[in-house]
Each structure stands twice: as structure tokens, then as C-alpha cells.
Amino acid sequence: MHYLVIYDGNCNLCSTLVQQLERWEKGQLFRYAPMQDQATLQRYSLSPQDCDRGMIVIDLKNPNERWQGADAAEKIALLLPAA
């Protein structure tokens, strides 16, 4: 897994999207954590307020490389293998 997707675990749309992503990419590219996981937020120096702007994708090889909101969705789409 090369990327961490931090999503709103209280959002049905976000949770459903993550479930679909897990089925699609079968754990090859992404690891997933809800924004409610305080240990993950601390590990990546994120506050709950940082999460207010939407889903976050973090490059696990270079954790300073991050995408959020629409940029995160675009990054996920670019990384997914073509069908």
C-alpha cells in the first residue's frame, strides 16, 4: 500500500466510496482510516479542523505529499488501475 485515504467515517457516502475502493483495488494501493481515528490524525500531524476540508490522501512514502477534497478524489482516480 502506497497511500493512506483518510475519510469521514460518519458519512455514509464516504464510507460507501471507501468500501467500493477496497473492492476495486483489493488493498494494492490504499490503506484507509476514518477521520475519527485520533491516533492516525496524530501520526500525520492532522487536527480535526484539517479534516473539515474533506477526504485526505497521503503518500506513505513521502507523508508531506498530500491531497485533499476534490484534489484527493482526482488523485485516487488517477491511481486506480484502468478497468
ZAMARFI-130253 format. One record per atom (N, C-alpha, C): residue number from 0; x, y, z; atom name; residue in three letters. Coordinates in Angstrom, 2 decimals. Each point is the difference from the previous one (the first is absolute). Example, Ala and Ser with C-alpha at 12.3 -4.5 7.8 and 13.67 -1.06 7.14 Angstrom:
! ZAMARFI-130253
 pos       x       y       z site code
   0   13.19   -5.69    7.80    N  ALA
   0   -0.89    1.19    0.00   CA  ALA
   0    0.90    1.20    0.00    C  ALA
   1   -0.35    1.05   -0.72    N  SER
   1    0.82    1.19    0.06   CA  SER
   1   -0.77    1.09    0.73    C  SER
***
This chain:
! ZAMARFI-130253
 pos       x       y       z site code
   0    0.83   -1.17    0.00    N  MET
   0   -0.83    1.17    0.00   CA  MET
   0    0.88    1.24    0.00    C  MET
   1   -0.32    0.90   -0.87    N  HIS
   1    0.84    1.17   -0.16   CA  HIS
   1   -0.65    1.29    0.47    C  HIS
   2   -1.31   -0.03    0.22    N  TYR
   2   -0.73    1.22    0.35   CA  TYR
   2   -0.97   -0.28    1.14    C  TYR
   3   -0.21    1.02    0.81    N  LEU
   3   -0.99   -0.06    1.07   CA  LEU
   3   -1.15    0.91   -0.37    C  LEU
   4   -1.20   -0.52    0.05    N  VAL
   4   -1.21    0.78   -0.23   CA  VAL
   4   -0.66    0.23    1.35    C  VAL
   5   -0.12    1.26    0.38    N  ILE
   5   -0.68    0.36    1.24   CA  ILE
   5   -1.35    0.57   -0.40    C  ILE
   6   -1.05   -0.62    0.49    N  TYR
   6   -1.36    0.33   -0.42   CA  TYR
   6   -0.89    0.19    1.23    C  TYR
   7   -1.15    0.60   -0.19    N  ASP
   7   -0.95    0.21    1.09   CA  ASP
   7   -0.78   -1.28    0.24    C  ASP
   8    0.32   -0.68    1.07    N  GLY
   8   -0.65   -1.27    0.32   CA  GLY
   8   -1.45    0.16    0.41    C  GLY
   9   -0.45    1.24    0.25    N  ASN
   9   -1.40    0.24    0.35   CA  ASN
   9   -0.84    0.34   -1.23    C  ASN
  10    0.63    0.12   -1.14    N  CYS
  10   -0.69    0.36   -1.24   CA  CYS
  10   -0.29   -1.29   -0.78    C  CYS
  11   -1.28   -0.25   -0.24    N  ASN
  11   -0.37   -1.22   -0.74   CA  ASN
  11    0.58   -0.01   -1.41    C  ASN
  12    0.00    1.13   -0.67    N  LEU
  12    0.56    0.08   -1.35   CA  LEU
  12    1.49   -0.33    0.02    C  LEU
  13    0.73    0.59    0.95    N  CYS
  13    1.45   -0.25    0.10   CA  CYS
  13    0.29   -1.46    0.32    C  CYS
  14   -0.74   -0.55    0.94    N  SER
  14    0.21   -1.40    0.39   CA  SER
  14   -0.31   -0.94   -1.15    C  SER
  15   -1.05    0.29   -0.75    N  THR
  15   -0.36   -0.82   -1.16   CA  THR
  15    1.08    0.10   -1.07    C  THR
  16    0.51    1.21   -0.22    N  LEU
  16    1.08    0.18   -0.97   CA  LEU
  16    1.22   -0.82    0.38    C  LEU
  17    0.36    0.02    1.27    N  VAL
  17    1.16   -0.76    0.47   CA  VAL
  17   -0.24   -1.50   -0.19    C  VAL
  18   -1.19   -0.47    0.29    N  GLN
  18   -0.31   -1.42   -0.20   CA  GLN
  18    0.17   -0.38   -1.47    C  GLN
  19   -0.47    0.85   -0.89    N  GLN
  19    0.13   -0.26   -1.43   CA  GLN
  19    1.47    0.02   -0.43    C  GLN
  20    0.75    0.97    0.52    N  LEU
  20    1.43    0.06   -0.31   CA  LEU
  20    0.73   -1.25    0.46    C  LEU
  21   -0.33   -0.47    1.20    N  GLU
  21    0.64   -1.21    0.52   CA  GLU
  21   -0.26   -1.19   -0.91    C  GLU
  22   -1.21   -0.11   -0.49    N  ARG
  22   -0.34   -1.10   -0.92   CA  ARG
  22    0.72    0.15   -1.33    C  ARG
  23    0.11    1.22   -0.46    N  TRP
  23    0.60    0.28   -1.31   CA  TRP
  23    1.50   -0.26    0.00    C  TRP
  24    0.69    0.57    0.99    N  GLU
  24    1.46   -0.06   -0.04   CA  GLU
  24    0.60   -1.10    0.88    C  GLU
  25   -0.83   -0.69    0.74    N  LYS
  25    0.38   -1.19    0.76   CA  LYS
  25    1.23    0.20    0.91    C  LYS
  26    0.11    1.18    0.61    N  GLY
  26    1.07    0.25    0.95   CA  GLY
  26    1.38    0.17   -0.61    C  GLY
  27    0.07    0.20   -1.30    N  GLN
  27    1.29    0.14   -0.66   CA  GLN
  27    0.57    1.41    0.10    C  GLN
  28   -0.87    1.00    0.02    N  LEU
  28    0.46    1.40   -0.02   CA  LEU
  28   -0.25    0.77    1.28    C  LEU
  29   -1.13   -0.27    0.61    N  PHE
  29   -0.46    0.86    1.09   CA  PHE
  29   -0.17   -0.74    1.32    C  PHE
  30    0.23    0.76    1.04    N  ARG
  30   -0.38   -0.38    1.36   CA  ARG
  30   -1.04    1.05    0.39    C  ARG
  31   -0.93   -0.34    0.87    N  TYR
  31   -1.11    0.90    0.31   CA  TYR
  31   -0.09    0.24    1.50    C  TYR
  32   -0.34    1.24    0.36    N  ALA
  32   -0.21    0.34    1.41   CA  ALA
  32   -1.08    1.07    0.08    C  ALA
  33   -0.92   -0.15    0.93    N  PRO
  33   -1.01    1.05    0.17   CA  PRO
  33    0.61    1.22    0.70    C  PRO
  34   -0.55    1.16   -0.28    N  MET
  34    0.45    1.24    0.63   CA  MET
  34   -0.19   -0.04    1.51    C  MET
  35   -0.83   -0.89    0.46    N  GLN
  35   -0.28   -0.11    1.43   CA  GLN
  35    1.10   -0.77    0.75    C  GLN
  36    0.96   -0.55   -0.72    N  ASP
  36    1.10   -0.75    0.61   CA  ASP
  36    1.09    0.99    0.44    C  ASP
  37   -0.05    0.39    1.25    N  GLN
  37    0.90    1.02    0.53   CA  GLN
  37    1.48   -0.42   -0.10    C  GLN
  38    0.29   -1.26    0.16    N  ALA
  38    1.40   -0.47   -0.10   CA  ALA
  38    0.55    0.25   -1.40    C  ALA
  39   -0.80   -0.25   -1.02    N  THR
  39    0.44    0.25   -1.38   CA  THR
  39    0.19    1.48   -0.23    C  THR
  40   -0.93    0.81    0.48    N  LEU
  40    0.14    1.45   -0.17   CA  LEU
  40    1.28    0.49    0.66    C  LEU
  41    0.27   -0.48    1.19    N  GLN
  41    1.23    0.40    0.69   CA  GLN
  41    1.23   -0.43   -0.75    C  GLN
  42    0.01   -1.23   -0.49    N  ARG
  42    1.15   -0.54   -0.72   CA  ARG
  42    0.37    0.87   -1.20    C  ARG
  43   -1.00    0.58   -0.64    N  TYR
  43    0.25    0.81   -1.20   CA  TYR
  43   -0.18    1.50    0.26    C  TYR
  44    0.04    0.37    1.28    N  SER
  44   -0.08    1.41    0.41   CA  SER
  44   -1.21    0.72   -0.58    C  SER
  45   -1.14   -0.65    0.10    N  LEU
  45   -1.26    0.58   -0.46   CA  LEU
  45   -0.90    0.30    1.19    C  LEU
  46   -0.70    1.10   -0.08    N  SER
  46   -0.99    0.32    1.02   CA  SER
  46   -1.39   -0.30   -0.56    C  SER
  47   -1.00   -0.10    0.86    N  PRO
  47   -1.36   -0.17   -0.52   CA  PRO
  47   -0.39    1.14   -0.94    C  PRO
  48    0.51    1.19    0.24    N  GLN
  48   -0.31    1.13   -0.88   CA  GLN
  48    0.61   -0.19   -1.39    C  GLN
  49    1.16   -0.65   -0.06    N  ASP
  49    0.61   -0.30   -1.30   CA  ASP
  49   -0.93   -0.88   -0.84    C  ASP
  50   -0.77   -0.83    0.68    N  CYS
  50   -0.88   -0.94   -0.69   CA  CYS
  50   -1.29    0.66   -0.50    C  CYS
  51   -0.27    1.20    0.45    N  ASP
  51   -1.22    0.69   -0.40   CA  ASP
  51   -0.07    0.27   -1.49    C  ASP
  52    1.13   -0.01   -0.67    N  ARG
  52    0.04    0.29   -1.44   CA  ARG
  52   -0.19   -1.24   -0.86    C  ARG
  53   -0.28   -1.15    0.62    N  GLY
  53   -0.30   -1.19   -0.77   CA  GLY
  53    1.06   -1.09    0.08    C  GLY
  54   -0.24   -1.03   -0.78    N  MET
  54    0.86   -1.18   -0.06   CA  MET
  54    1.45    0.41   -0.24    C  MET
  55    0.91   -0.78    0.59    N  ILE
  55    1.43    0.28   -0.14   CA  ILE
  55    0.69   -1.26   -0.52    C  ILE
  56    0.88    0.18   -0.95    N  VAL
  56    0.84   -1.10   -0.50   CA  VAL
  56    1.45    0.38    0.33    C  VAL
  57    0.71   -0.92    0.65    N  ILE
  57    1.39    0.23    0.39   CA  ILE
  57    0.88   -1.06   -0.68    C  ILE
  58    1.07    0.45   -0.63    N  ASP
  58    0.99   -0.90   -0.58   CA  ASP
  58    0.82   -0.56    1.17    C  ASP
  59   -0.09   -1.28    0.26    N  LEU
  59    0.67   -0.59    1.16   CA  LEU
  59    1.52   -0.04   -0.15    C  LEU
  60    0.50    0.08   -1.22    N  LYS
  60    1.45    0.05   -0.20   CA  LYS
  60    0.54    1.41    0.25    C  LYS
  61   -0.85    0.99   -0.17    N  ASN
  61    0.35    1.39    0.22   CA  ASN
  61   -1.20    0.68    0.65    C  ASN
  62   -0.17   -0.16    1.32    N  PRO
  62   -1.21    0.48    0.69   CA  PRO
  62   -0.28    1.50   -0.11    C  PRO
  63    0.97    0.78   -0.43    N  ASN
  63   -0.27    1.42   -0.22   CA  ASN
  63   -0.76    0.25   -1.30    C  ASN
  64   -0.05   -1.01   -0.84    N  GLU
  64   -0.75    0.07   -1.26   CA  GLU
  64   -1.44   -0.39    0.29    C  GLU
  65   -0.90    0.98   -0.09    N  ARG
  65   -1.40   -0.22    0.39   CA  ARG
  65   -0.95    0.69   -0.98    C  ARG
  66   -1.18   -0.58   -0.12    N  TRP
  66   -1.06    0.57   -0.82   CA  TRP
  66   -1.26    0.01    0.85    C  TRP
  67   -0.85    1.00   -0.19    N  GLN
  67   -1.21    0.07    0.81   CA  GLN
  67   -1.18    0.46   -0.83    C  GLN
  68   -1.18   -0.46    0.41    N  GLY
  68   -1.24    0.39   -0.66   CA  GLY
  68   -0.04   -0.51   -1.44    C  GLY
  69   -0.34    0.90   -0.93    N  ALA
  69   -0.09   -0.39   -1.41   CA  ALA
  69    1.34   -0.48   -0.53    C  ALA
  70    1.10    0.59    0.48    N  ASP
  70    1.33   -0.45   -0.43   CA  ASP
  70    0.25   -1.45    0.42    C  ASP
  71   -0.49   -0.37    1.19    N  ALA
  71    0.15   -1.39    0.48   CA  ALA
  71   -0.79   -0.96   -0.90    C  ALA
  72   -1.22    0.39   -0.34    N  ALA
  72   -0.82   -0.85   -0.88   CA  ALA
  72    0.66   -0.17   -1.36    C  ALA
  73    0.56    1.08   -0.52    N  GLU
  73    0.69   -0.07   -1.29   CA  GLU
  73    1.24   -0.89    0.09    C  GLU
  74    0.75    0.11    1.08    N  LYS
  74    1.20   -0.84    0.18   CA  LYS
  74   -0.38   -1.48    0.04    C  LYS
  75   -1.07   -0.33    0.75    N  ILE
  75   -0.48   -1.38    0.07   CA  ILE
  75   -0.35   -0.50   -1.39    C  ILE
  76   -0.74    0.82   -0.76    N  ALA
  76   -0.41   -0.42   -1.34   CA  ALA
  76    1.22   -0.23   -0.90    C  ALA
  77    1.01    0.82    0.14    N  LEU
  77    1.21   -0.16   -0.83   CA  LEU
  77    0.79   -1.25    0.36    C  LEU
  78   -0.06   -0.38    1.28    N  LEU
  78    0.77   -1.15    0.47   CA  LEU
  78   -0.68   -1.34   -0.28    C  LEU
  79   -1.31    0.00   -0.13    N  LEU
  79   -0.72   -1.26   -0.18   CA  LEU
  79    0.36   -0.64   -1.34    C  LEU
  80    0.14   -1.30    0.01    N  PRO
  80    0.28   -0.69   -1.27   CA  PRO
  80   -1.20    0.13   -0.94    C  PRO
  81    0.28    0.07   -1.27    N  ALA
  81   -1.07    0.07   -0.99   CA  ALA
  81   -0.76   -1.32   -0.02    C  ALA
  82   -1.27    0.09   -0.22    N  ALA
  82   -0.83   -1.21   -0.04   CA  ALA
  82    0.20   -0.76   -1.27    C  ALA
***
